[in-house]
Amino acid sequence: MPYPYPYPSEAKRAGIEGRVMVGIEVDERGNVASTTIIGESPKVLADAAVATLKQWKFRPHTYRGVPVKARFRQPITFKLTPPDDPAPSQ
């Protein structure tokens, strides 16, 4: 299954996998206003996760019917998939 976000070619070539936890602040219009990497992640994956999330559009959170800013965490997992037809193990 393809990722809903691009896998960095540099990370793919180097066999780098990982999970990036990103703190996100969404403004009243549903746009990503700011991001923060939570914990440690390879820089190439963290950069790709942030670039992807900045393109996302969210449904604004509301309080008493009024759109408000919201903060939450979004994990982005980069996992290399094995080939469709792996070589038989011996």
C-alpha positions as a printed NumPy array, in Angstrom:
array([[  0.   ,   0.   ,   0.   ],
       [  1.507,   3.373,  -0.933],
       [  2.018,   5.982,   1.735],
       [ -0.296,   8.955,   1.823],
       [  2.908,  10.996,   2.016],
       [  6.211,  10.737,   0.143],
       [  8.964,   8.532,   1.57 ],
       [ 12.229,  10.508,   1.404],
       [ 14.433,   8.972,  -1.302],
       [ 17.561,   9.55 ,   0.815],
       [ 16.018,   7.59 ,   3.699],
       [ 14.823,   4.853,   1.352],
       [ 18.305,   4.425,  -0.168],
       [ 19.884,   4.294,   3.295],
       [ 17.239,   1.909,   4.656],
       [ 16.138,   4.392,   7.315],
       [ 12.78 ,   3.698,   8.95 ],
       [ 11.133,   5.289,  11.942],
       [  8.229,   6.995,  13.585],
       [  8.156,  10.761,  13.887],
       [  5.864,  12.302,  16.507],
       [  4.929,  15.842,  15.534],
       [  3.188,  18.372,  17.746],
       [  0.833,  20.458,  15.615],
       [ -0.996,  23.715,  16.225],
       [ -3.969,  24.199,  13.918],
       [ -5.411,  27.693,  13.491],
       [ -9.079,  28.714,  13.373],
       [ -9.216,  28.09 ,   9.613],
       [ -7.845,  24.546,   9.863],
       [ -4.347,  25.39 ,   8.618],
       [ -1.201,  24.057,  10.299],
       [  0.183,  27.122,  12.083],
       [  3.217,  25.499,  13.715],
       [  4.916,  22.154,  14.234],
       [  7.34 ,  20.728,  16.79 ],
       [  9.183,  17.423,  16.643],
       [  8.583,  15.482,  19.862],
       [ 11.394,  13.151,  20.882],
       [ 14.224,  12.017,  18.638],
       [ 13.872,  11.064,  14.996],
       [ 16.26 ,  10.905,  12.048],
       [ 16.432,  14.423,  10.583],
       [ 15.556,  13.264,   7.062],
       [ 12.327,  11.669,   8.352],
       [ 11.473,  14.584,  10.647],
       [ 11.885,  17.069,   7.79 ],
       [  9.669,  14.967,   5.508],
       [  6.997,  14.582,   8.197],
       [  6.842,  18.335,   8.843],
       [  6.748,  19.151,   5.109],
       [  3.865,  16.724,   4.661],
       [  1.865,  17.96 ,   7.643],
       [  2.202,  21.604,   6.593],
       [  0.244,  20.682,   3.443],
       [ -2.639,  19.103,   5.362],
       [ -5.895,  20.935,   5.96 ],
       [ -7.934,  20.174,   9.079],
       [-11.531,  20.757,  10.04 ],
       [-11.273,  23.569,  12.615],
       [-12.035,  22.694,  16.215],
       [-14.881,  24.669,  17.696],
       [-15.798,  25.849,  21.164],
       [-19.43 ,  26.843,  21.601],
       [-19.762,  27.001,  17.839],
       [-16.778,  29.29 ,  17.304],
       [-13.642,  28.035,  15.486],
       [-10.616,  27.96 ,  17.822],
       [ -6.937,  27.036,  17.668],
       [ -6.118,  23.468,  18.654],
       [ -2.979,  21.522,  19.512],
       [ -2.428,  17.815,  19.13 ],
       [  0.152,  15.17 ,  18.266],
       [  0.343,  13.357,  14.949],
       [  2.556,  10.309,  14.448],
       [  4.002,   9.74 ,  10.981],
       [  5.512,   6.289,  10.401],
       [  8.043,   5.599,   7.683],
       [  8.425,   1.858,   7.082],
       [ 10.106,   0.205,   4.15 ],
       [  8.016,  -2.653,   2.827],
       [  9.595,  -5.951,   1.818],
       [  9.571,  -6.847,  -1.885],
       [  6.395,  -8.479,  -3.202],
       [  8.264, -11.656,  -4.116],
       [ 11.023, -12.174,  -1.52 ],
       [ 13.753, -14.692,  -2.183],
       [ 13.042, -18.062,  -0.55 ],
       [ 14.777, -18.533,   2.784],
       [ 17.123, -21.474,   3.181]])
